[in-house]
Amino acid sequence: MAVHEIVLDVPNSKANARLFGYPVSLKGTKAAFVKVPVVLQKLKPKPMSFKRWMS
């Protein structure tokens, strides 16, 4: 199994900010966009042997 995490920028609106929040930034500053974390999960296929592939 493989797990991959990415972060997406979404439009800067009050509803998005309330739902997802802003990322941590330097004191006295505010991040430009709301960030949405996305976690992807994929099952890796089992490797197939050459003999099995040829049959």
mmCIF file of the C-alpha atoms, coordinates in Angstrom:
data_MODEL
# 
_entry.id   MODEL 
# 
loop_
_atom_site.group_PDB 
_atom_site.id 
_atom_site.type_symbol 
_atom_site.label_atom_id 
_atom_site.label_alt_id 
_atom_site.label_comp_id 
_atom_site.label_asym_id 
_atom_site.label_entity_id 
_atom_site.label_seq_id 
_atom_site.pdbx_PDB_ins_code 
_atom_site.Cartn_x 
_atom_site.Cartn_y 
_atom_site.Cartn_z 
_atom_site.occupancy 
_atom_site.B_iso_or_equiv 
_atom_site.pdbx_formal_charge 
_atom_site.auth_seq_id 
_atom_site.auth_comp_id 
_atom_site.auth_asym_id 
_atom_site.auth_atom_id 
_atom_site.pdbx_PDB_model_num 
ATOM 1  C CA . MET A 1 1  ? 0.000   0.000   0.000   1.00 0.00 ? 1  MET A CA 1 
ATOM 2  C CA . ALA A 1 2  ? 1.219   3.513   -0.755  1.00 0.00 ? 2  ALA A CA 1 
ATOM 3  C CA . VAL A 1 3  ? 0.089   6.669   1.045   1.00 0.00 ? 3  VAL A CA 1 
ATOM 4  C CA . HIS A 1 4  ? 0.689   10.151  -0.347  1.00 0.00 ? 4  HIS A CA 1 
ATOM 5  C CA . GLU A 1 5  ? -0.318  13.508  1.123   1.00 0.00 ? 5  GLU A CA 1 
ATOM 6  C CA . ILE A 1 6  ? -0.733  16.730  -0.832  1.00 0.00 ? 6  ILE A CA 1 
ATOM 7  C CA . VAL A 1 7  ? -1.960  20.203  0.124   1.00 0.00 ? 7  VAL A CA 1 
ATOM 8  C CA . LEU A 1 8  ? -4.317  22.167  -2.119  1.00 0.00 ? 8  LEU A CA 1 
ATOM 9  C CA . ASP A 1 9  ? -4.980  25.928  -2.167  1.00 0.00 ? 9  ASP A CA 1 
ATOM 10 C CA . VAL A 1 10 ? -8.676  26.795  -2.178  1.00 0.00 ? 10 VAL A CA 1 
ATOM 11 C CA . PRO A 1 11 ? -10.345 30.181  -2.718  1.00 0.00 ? 11 PRO A CA 1 
ATOM 12 C CA . ASN A 1 12 ? -9.962  32.587  0.168   1.00 0.00 ? 12 ASN A CA 1 
ATOM 13 C CA . SER A 1 13 ? -13.504 32.846  1.549   1.00 0.00 ? 13 SER A CA 1 
ATOM 14 C CA . LYS A 1 14 ? -14.928 32.994  5.052   1.00 0.00 ? 14 LYS A CA 1 
ATOM 15 C CA . ALA A 1 15 ? -16.636 29.613  4.628   1.00 0.00 ? 15 ALA A CA 1 
ATOM 16 C CA . ASN A 1 16 ? -13.402 27.890  3.502   1.00 0.00 ? 16 ASN A CA 1 
ATOM 17 C CA . ALA A 1 17 ? -11.405 29.539  6.279   1.00 0.00 ? 17 ALA A CA 1 
ATOM 18 C CA . ARG A 1 18 ? -13.936 28.404  8.876   1.00 0.00 ? 18 ARG A CA 1 
ATOM 19 C CA . LEU A 1 19 ? -14.012 24.838  7.551   1.00 0.00 ? 19 LEU A CA 1 
ATOM 20 C CA . PHE A 1 20 ? -10.313 24.233  6.782   1.00 0.00 ? 20 PHE A CA 1 
ATOM 21 C CA . GLY A 1 21 ? -8.422  27.014  8.570   1.00 0.00 ? 21 GLY A CA 1 
ATOM 22 C CA . TYR A 1 22 ? -5.233  28.805  7.569   1.00 0.00 ? 22 TYR A CA 1 
ATOM 23 C CA . PRO A 1 23 ? -1.766  27.240  7.731   1.00 0.00 ? 23 PRO A CA 1 
ATOM 24 C CA . VAL A 1 24 ? 0.705   28.350  10.374  1.00 0.00 ? 24 VAL A CA 1 
ATOM 25 C CA . SER A 1 25 ? 2.614   31.489  9.335   1.00 0.00 ? 25 SER A CA 1 
ATOM 26 C CA . LEU A 1 26 ? 5.039   33.955  10.890  1.00 0.00 ? 26 LEU A CA 1 
ATOM 27 C CA . LYS A 1 27 ? 3.796   35.969  13.854  1.00 0.00 ? 27 LYS A CA 1 
ATOM 28 C CA . GLY A 1 28 ? 1.860   39.028  12.700  1.00 0.00 ? 28 GLY A CA 1 
ATOM 29 C CA . THR A 1 29 ? 1.234   37.677  9.195   1.00 0.00 ? 29 THR A CA 1 
ATOM 30 C CA . LYS A 1 30 ? -1.605  35.731  7.600   1.00 0.00 ? 30 LYS A CA 1 
ATOM 31 C CA . ALA A 1 31 ? -1.289  33.087  4.899   1.00 0.00 ? 31 ALA A CA 1 
ATOM 32 C CA . ALA A 1 32 ? -2.581  34.101  1.474   1.00 0.00 ? 32 ALA A CA 1 
ATOM 33 C CA . PHE A 1 33 ? -4.730  31.011  0.869   1.00 0.00 ? 33 PHE A CA 1 
ATOM 34 C CA . VAL A 1 34 ? -6.642  28.452  2.877   1.00 0.00 ? 34 VAL A CA 1 
ATOM 35 C CA . LYS A 1 35 ? -4.898  25.052  2.666   1.00 0.00 ? 35 LYS A CA 1 
ATOM 36 C CA . VAL A 1 36 ? -6.747  21.730  2.355   1.00 0.00 ? 36 VAL A CA 1 
ATOM 37 C CA . PRO A 1 37 ? -4.807  18.548  3.153   1.00 0.00 ? 37 PRO A CA 1 
ATOM 38 C CA . VAL A 1 38 ? -5.619  15.559  0.931   1.00 0.00 ? 38 VAL A CA 1 
ATOM 39 C CA . VAL A 1 39 ? -4.432  12.036  1.707   1.00 0.00 ? 39 VAL A CA 1 
ATOM 40 C CA . LEU A 1 40 ? -4.339  9.538   -1.153  1.00 0.00 ? 40 LEU A CA 1 
ATOM 41 C CA . GLN A 1 41 ? -4.123  5.790   -0.612  1.00 0.00 ? 41 GLN A CA 1 
ATOM 42 C CA . LYS A 1 42 ? -3.325  3.270   -3.311  1.00 0.00 ? 42 LYS A CA 1 
ATOM 43 C CA . LEU A 1 43 ? -2.934  -0.469  -3.216  1.00 0.00 ? 43 LEU A CA 1 
ATOM 44 C CA . LYS A 1 44 ? 0.198   -1.528  -5.018  1.00 0.00 ? 44 LYS A CA 1 
ATOM 45 C CA . PRO A 1 45 ? -0.239  -4.530  -7.312  1.00 0.00 ? 45 PRO A CA 1 
ATOM 46 C CA . LYS A 1 46 ? 1.746   -7.632  -6.500  1.00 0.00 ? 46 LYS A CA 1 
ATOM 47 C CA . PRO A 1 47 ? 4.663   -8.176  -8.869  1.00 0.00 ? 47 PRO A CA 1 
ATOM 48 C CA . MET A 1 48 ? 3.980   -10.885 -11.430 1.00 0.00 ? 48 MET A CA 1 
ATOM 49 C CA . SER A 1 49 ? 6.640   -13.463 -12.140 1.00 0.00 ? 49 SER A CA 1 
ATOM 50 C CA . PHE A 1 50 ? 7.893   -13.918 -15.696 1.00 0.00 ? 50 PHE A CA 1 
ATOM 51 C CA . LYS A 1 51 ? 6.728   -17.561 -15.772 1.00 0.00 ? 51 LYS A CA 1 
ATOM 52 C CA . ARG A 1 52 ? 3.206   -16.620 -14.742 1.00 0.00 ? 52 ARG A CA 1 
ATOM 53 C CA . TRP A 1 53 ? 3.124   -13.785 -17.279 1.00 0.00 ? 53 TRP A CA 1 
ATOM 54 C CA . MET A 1 54 ? 4.149   -16.133 -20.111 1.00 0.00 ? 54 MET A CA 1 
ATOM 55 C CA . SER A 1 55 ? 1.466   -18.754 -19.369 1.00 0.00 ? 55 SER A CA 1 
# 
